[in-house]
Amino acid sequence: MYSILLQGQQNNWSFPLMMVLMFGILYFFMIRPQQKKAKDQKKFTEEIKKGDYVVTIGGVHGRIAEMEDDTIIVEVERGARIRFSKSAVSMESTKAAAKKAAS
């Protein structure tokens, strides 16, 4: 009977330890990569400039013709321009081509 009570007392620290371990795994495999990706995307949108070839999140390829505060105008063909939010730009066209060639 005493051995059952002693076993229960020894494992009191295991549940909090397991919770801390699970939170650590969740942080390093889910939260941290998302934060890094968001930081990289924000840095990219701040660095784009007029004349860059870009790809939007919808898959539209084109060259940045004009830039305003929160919007850009992408020229997809000669004379065909589309207005997008800066956050709609996903990557540079050269990076998209390199990624496609790698896969």
C-alpha positions in Angstrom: 0.0 0.0 0.0 2.8 2.4 0.8 4.5 1.6 -2.4 1.5 2.8 -4.4 1.5 6.1 -2.5 5.2 6.6 -3.0 4.9 6.0 -6.8 2.2 8.7 -7.0 4.3 11.2 -5.2 7.4 10.6 -7.4 5.5 11.4 -10.6 4.0 14.7 -9.5 6.7 16.6 -11.5 6.2 14.6 -14.7 3.0 16.3 -15.8 4.3 19.9 -15.6 7.5 18.8 -17.2 5.6 17.2 -20.1 3.6 20.4 -20.6 6.7 22.5 -20.8 8.3 20.0 -23.2 5.2 20.0 -25.4 5.1 23.8 -25.5 8.8 23.9 -26.4 8.3 21.5 -29.3 5.2 23.6 -30.4 7.3 26.8 -30.3 10.3 25.5 -32.2 8.4 23.6 -34.9 5.4 25.8 -35.5 5.5 29.3 -34.0 9.1 30.3 -34.6 9.2 29.3 -38.3 6.0 31.3 -38.9 7.5 34.4 -37.2 10.6 34.1 -39.3 8.6 33.8 -42.5 6.5 36.8 -41.6 9.7 38.8 -40.9 11.3 37.8 -44.2 8.1 38.7 -46.1 7.9 42.1 -44.4 11.6 42.8 -45.2 11.0 41.8 -48.8 8.0 44.1 -49.3 10.0 47.0 -47.9 12.9 46.4 -50.3 11.0 46.0 -53.6 11.4 48.9 -55.9 10.2 50.2 -59.3 11.4 48.0 -62.1 11.6 44.7 -60.2 10.0 41.7 -61.7 7.6 40.1 -59.2 5.1 37.3 -58.7 1.9 38.0 -56.8 0.2 35.5 -54.4 -2.3 35.0 -57.2 0.4 33.9 -59.6 0.5 37.1 -61.7 3.9 37.8 -63.2 5.0 41.3 -64.1 7.2 44.3 -63.6 6.6 47.0 -61.0 5.7 50.1 -63.0 4.7 52.5 -60.1 4.7 52.4 -56.4 2.6 54.3 -53.8 2.4 54.0 -50.1 0.6 50.7 -49.7 0.0 49.8 -53.4 2.0 48.9 -56.5 1.0 48.9 -60.1 2.3 45.9 -61.9 2.7 45.9 -65.7 1.9 42.4 -66.9 2.1 43.3 -70.7 2.8 46.4 -72.6 0.0 48.8 -71.6 -1.7 46.3 -69.3 -1.4 47.4 -65.7 -2.9 46.0 -62.5 -3.0 47.6 -59.1 -2.1 45.4 -56.1 -1.5 45.8 -52.4 2.2 45.6 -51.5 1.3 42.6 -49.3 0.1 40.7 -52.4 3.6 40.4 -53.8 5.0 37.0 -52.9 8.5 37.0 -54.4 10.7 38.3 -57.1 10.3 36.7 -60.5 14.0 35.6 -60.6 13.5 33.8 -57.2 10.3 32.1 -58.5 12.2 30.9 -61.6 15.1 29.6 -59.5 12.6 27.8 -57.1 10.8 26.2 -60.1 14.1 25.0 -61.6 15.2 23.5 -58.3 12.0 21.4 -58.0 
